[in-house]
Amino acid sequence: MADCKLSERSVVISTYALFGFANFGSMGIQLGGLTPLAPHRKQEFATLVFSAMIAGTVACFMTACIAGVLYESDGALLHCDIPDPISNSTDIFTTSLAE
């Protein structure tokens, strides 16, 4: 695979954008917690939880935008060597253990 070059600012922005609670697992947790409290409102909760996930995604993206505006970097690029999953090579681990 090709090397990827990301700036520190890109890493910070993507971290804030991707690591929030707006995901399908959180939807299941919310439905699992709310439905036993009022089983007759199950359909309403399903609609509300999906809307909450959309709002949470927008909130995560807005947080990432603010982090991008406030972040001061020195312009360095981070090099990430992505190992090839098909080769099943353990060279990464053997070289780091040998050092």
N, C-alpha and C positions, 0 to 999 in steps of 0.2 A: 504494500500500500504506500501511497505517497505521504511524505511528511506534511503535516499541517502546521501552519504558523499562525498563532493567535496572539494578539496583544493582551497585555494584562487587563486593560479596560474591557476587552471583549469577554474575557473570562469572568470578570466581576459582573458584567451585565447579564451574561447567560446564566450565571449562578443564581442571581436574584430572580430572573425570569422563570427558571425551570424548577427551582426547589421551593415550591409553595404547597399549600394544602388543597389546591384546586385540581383534584384528580378523581378518577372513578372509584378508587379505594375509599376515599373520604366520603363519597356519595353513599357507598354501601354502609359505612359506619354510621352516618347520619340517619339513613333510613332504618338501620337496625336498632338504633337508639330511640327514634321517635315513634316508630310504628307500634311497639308494644304499649306506649303511653296512650295512644288514641287509635286503635285499629280501624275504626270506621272512617278515618281521614287519610288512609293509605295513599290514595290517588292524589290528593292535594299535596301530601308530603313529597311524593315523587316529582311533581311539577316544581315545587318550591326548592327541592334539593338541586335539581338541574339548573335552575336560575341562580342559585347560590354558587354553583360551580363556575358558571359564566362570570359572575361578579368577582369571584375569587381569582380567576384567571386575569381579568382586567386589572385587579389590584396588584397582582404579582408583576404584571408588565409595567404598571405605573411606577412601582417600587424600583424596577430595573432601570426605567428611564431616569429617575431621580439619582440612582446610584451612578449612572453613566455621566450625568451632568456634574456631580460632585466629585467624581474620582479624578485624581491627579496622578498621571503616570509619567515615567521617564522615557516612554517610547520603546521600551524593550519588547521583543517578540518572544513568546514562549514556544519552544519547539516540542511537539509531542510526537513521539514515534509510536505509531499504532501498529502492534504486531499483527501479522497475517493469521487469521483464525484457521485457515485451511492447513497451513503447514504444521501446526501443533508443535512448534519449536519451543524448546525450553532455554534457548540461548540467553534470553533476558535474565532469567533467574540464575543461571550458572555464572554469568559474568558479574552479576552483582554480589554473589556469594564469594567469588574468588577474590574480590578486591579487599 
